[in-house]
Amino acid sequence: MPELLSVALVCAVALTAQDCSRDTALDIIVSPASSPMECLMHAQAMAARAGLPGGEDRYLKVACEHRHTDRGTTTVARRNS
């Protein structure tokens, strides 16, 4: 299982980049990645294929998250870029 997740967050322009997260995003696209470089490139490519962010009222934030397991469940440690 890949150690990283590529995450593309679509957030409202009214929201600062610091406040743009999985909890505040308008839309989220997630996919596994094998390396940090692949993670960043993959998130941008996913967003481009989906036609995101599209519109003057929202923007795209790309993040890479480290995946780890804890007591049999998968959790994610976030690392924004």
N, C-alpha and C positions, 0 to 999 in steps of 0.2 A: 504494500500500500504506500503511495507517495506520502512524503513527509510534509509537503506544503500544499496549500490551497491558494489558487488565484482567485481574487475577489474583485469584482467591478461593482462599485456602488454608484447609483445615480441619485444625486441629492438636489434639493431645491436651492436656487441661487441665494435665497434669503438665509440659508444655513451656512455658517462658516465651515471651512475645510476641517478645522479641529473638531467640530461638532458632528460632522458627517460620519456616521457609523452604521453598522447593521441595524441598529435600533431606530435610526432616524432616516435612513435611505428610503427613497420612493420605490426603488427597484434594486435587486441584488442578483448578480450572476456569479456562480461559484463553480470552479473546476479544479481537479487535482493537478499538481505540477511536480516535476522531479528535481528542479534546481531553482535558486532565486532568480536567475536570468530568465528561465522558462516561465516562471511565475509571473513576472512583470509583463513579458511579451504576450503571454497567453491571455492575461486579463484584458489587455488592450485589444487584442485580436477578437476576443469574445464580444466585447462592447462594439467594435466596428461591424462585425457580422450581424449583430442585433440591431444596428442602426442607432446606437446610443451615443451621447445623451440626447441629441435631437431636441432642439428648442432653446430659446433664450432664457427660459425660466429654470433650467436645471443644468448641472454639470456632472462630469464623471470623475470619480476618485478611485484609483487603483491601489489595492493593498495585497500583501502576501501574509498568509497566516500559517503558523506552524501547527500541525496537527499532532496530538499526543493522546494516549489512552490513560484513563484513570479508573480503576476498579471496574474494568470491563466495559466502560462506555467511552465513546470518542468525544473529546473536548477540543477546543481550539484556542490557542494562544495567539493573540492578534499582534501583528507588526505592520504598521502603516508605512507607505512609501510615498 
